[in-house]
């Protein structure tokens, strides 16, 4: 919302009234758009974007778990 008006106006070229009007309209709407995007992003769980959840996660007891080795752990 900041870079687009600068690119549209192009300060070192001939400026057109339509482009200036569009740039000022974008500048006027930028706080609202920033607020909406911030609220949307705050409601997202970005950890799910990075780490895909397991499709069918389930719990089993230790006796039923075949991937657990039979060891005795000593904690210090």
MODELLER restraints for C-alpha pairs under 7 A, 6 or more apart:
rsr = mdl.restraints
at = mdl.atoms
rsr.add(forms.Gaussian(group=physical.xy_distance, feature=features.Distance(at['CA:1:A'], at['CA:26:A']), mean=6.67, stdev=0.5))
rsr.add(forms.Gaussian(group=physical.xy_distance, feature=features.Distance(at['CA:1:A'], at['CA:27:A']), mean=6.94, stdev=0.5))
rsr.add(forms.Gaussian(group=physical.xy_distance, feature=features.Distance(at['CA:1:A'], at['CA:30:A']), mean=5.72, stdev=0.5))
rsr.add(forms.Gaussian(group=physical.xy_distance, feature=features.Distance(at['CA:5:A'], at['CA:23:A']), mean=4.41, stdev=0.5))
rsr.add(forms.Gaussian(group=physical.xy_distance, feature=features.Distance(at['CA:5:A'], at['CA:26:A']), mean=6.84, stdev=0.5))
rsr.add(forms.Gaussian(group=physical.xy_distance, feature=features.Distance(at['CA:8:A'], at['CA:19:A']), mean=6.01, stdev=0.5))
rsr.add(forms.Gaussian(group=physical.xy_distance, feature=features.Distance(at['CA:8:A'], at['CA:23:A']), mean=6.48, stdev=0.5))
rsr.add(forms.Gaussian(group=physical.xy_distance, feature=features.Distance(at['CA:9:A'], at['CA:15:A']), mean=6.23, stdev=0.5))
rsr.add(forms.Gaussian(group=physical.xy_distance, feature=features.Distance(at['CA:9:A'], at['CA:19:A']), mean=6.07, stdev=0.5))
rsr.add(forms.Gaussian(group=physical.xy_distance, feature=features.Distance(at['CA:9:A'], at['CA:20:A']), mean=6.01, stdev=0.5))
rsr.add(forms.Gaussian(group=physical.xy_distance, feature=features.Distance(at['CA:9:A'], at['CA:23:A']), mean=6.76, stdev=0.5))
